[in-house]
Amino acid sequence: MGQNATTNANSFLVCGLGHLGQYCVSVLKEFGAKVNAIDIANIQKWEIPDLPDLVEKLVIGDCRQLKILEQGGIRQCRAILIVTSDERVNIAAAFAARSLNPDVRLVIRSAQENLNELLSENLGNFVAFEATQLPAKSFALAALSSETRGFFTLENRFLRVVRVHIDVSHRWNSRRQVDEINNANRRILAHTRAGKPLPKAFYQWQPDARILPGDTIAYIEAKENLVTHSARPVKSIRQFWATVITQMRWQNLQQRLTELWEESSQTRRVAFVGGIFMVSLFLCGTLLYKLQYPNISLQDALNVALVLSLGGYDNLFGQLQLSFAIPWWLHLFSISLTVAGTVFVGILYALMTERVLAARFQFSRRRPPVPKADHVVLIGLGRVGQRVAQLLQELKQPLVGVHATELEPGVLSQMPLIVGNIRNCLSRVNITTAKSVIVVTDDEVANLEIGLRAHAANPTANLVIRTFDPRFSENVARLLPYARVLGAYALAAEAFAAAAFGENILNLFSLNKQTTLVTEYQIETDDTLNDKLLAEIAYGYGVVPILHTKVGHQSPKFMPSDDIKLAVGDRLVVLATIEGLQRVERGTLTTGQWFVRVEKANSSEAAFEGAAVISRVSGCDMQLARTLMNQLPATLQHPLYKHQAHRLVSELSKSQVIAHIISP
């Protein structure tokens, strides 16, 4: 939630100054926070060179110890970020911190989803992230040549962030203004003319601009509900039996049997045929014994046939002299039934053995072959690399992994894998025909070298390089404009830091070369968002509202209208950059500078409706709006944001009221 405006607490504690911890300190300082830190040992090499100057107080010791936490100022802290590389240490430190400060916000690094839920219920004011999972999606999407820049789910709806290049054949070309693309399921994020730099903030596009060839448009859209629709219930008994009869037609049955036969192994086919043959012999034996010996019951006839089918010939004919007369042909049939039953039991044993061995030695199956072309080459399969591989497999992307050592059995078993010296493996992954190369080893210098080798072998492939040092990242990005240079921990640190201020970070993605966070707010009484129109929040703070749930209502509204005023208990999900979150945190709301001049209304009904529109869109008092409409022509003395003013003019025109925007 947004921080209360009356709260002055601005002190944070970071435990663990590895890659992630150092970046968390850096991002927190961008918020203007006071940051103390705890680490188990003196840092010999800082990933961020000037970081020692950013830390107010550095304590050396075990963050699980109460006295160490007290030295770090835990009792005065607003939040503690526990981001060591050991999850057990993180969880233990979280309990210690809660015992010393019942109100401190706990932000920890942990991948134990089930345990995290239990900890959240018991510790309260708690959030946990896995540092490798947060940025993995950015790496996966950067390697794709598709227009998708991010995707996530909200309330069981799929949301997709898209950046599309407009050409002469595109349906939006020269036919629409930018703001006309917005609808109930879509919001514009950016509009860039050909050759112009990418915008660094939202709403830097002109709502009345015409879409031209060469433009680039980024937007977010909410897709269909992800719940699988169940089959419609049968309305009547008659319809039920009609459905059963339809499905039991010979054509359907024949098709199902054909599919089953084609998908079965050789052993299963033999067992299937043998089963049909044995059932036939069993029924035939029952019938023959019943006809030959009319005095026995049907149950006795079935029992004789069953004993013979299970190899029980000696139970009936093992005596030296039989106690009953039997024709030679029935005696021969009985022998044949016993032999066939013995063979069928052997087949069943073979089938069971096959299944057991398949389960026992499943780990030894050979991996799929390396794709020939249009695939992604993923180099480095540590925690980040494995998560990227899982995402690419979910996206149905052809993929081959390269790693220095063999993976554990069962890890990414459906992915082609090349093991060995990475520098020497590029020739074995069809690098010249690959569409993308992702280099995510733990050595950023090696990543650069491998990336250069890959680009030399295939200059047309998308190249994504993982880095750690921010200065190194900037230099590589400047010297290699064809590569996407992403800092894994830098991406994750923004989510950790934002969560420390109370925001619930649902997801993140990279758009226009900067991180965008999907952030959830629960509105409270003294919140910086309370009692404000969504238009003020969107344009004043520079965030994009994508979901709003009104207090007391269950159904959320996607892409909500700018006219909604937030109240205590409402839920709001927005897209925001780290700068946007800072403005919300500080309550730094920029004011509108645009005015609307209303010229005339075509009728008294239009004047009445126009006053309602003005009050609803601008948020001004209804009396002010009615006074304005009674004194036309007049200017609305209520400053608006440009996009808000443009929408007001558009809504007034629909009500037969003529108005225009006055520049500041």
PyMOL commands that set and color helices and strands:
alter all, ss='L'
color gray80, all
select helices_A, chain A and resi 19-30+51-54+66-71+74-76+87-100+113-123+133-142+178-181+237-247+250-263+266-292+298-309+313-317+328-360+362-364+383-394+422-428+431-433+444-457+470-479+488-500+534-541+578-586+604-618+622-629+642-654
alter helices_A, ss='H'
color red, helices_A
select strands_A, chain A and resi 11-15+34-39+57-60+79-82+105-109+126-129+148-154+157-165+186-192+216-225+376-379+399-403+417-419+436-439+462-467+483-487+504-511+514-522+544-549+557-558+571-576+595-601+634-635+657-662
alter strands_A, ss='S'
color yellow, strands_A
deselect
rebuild
show_as cartoon
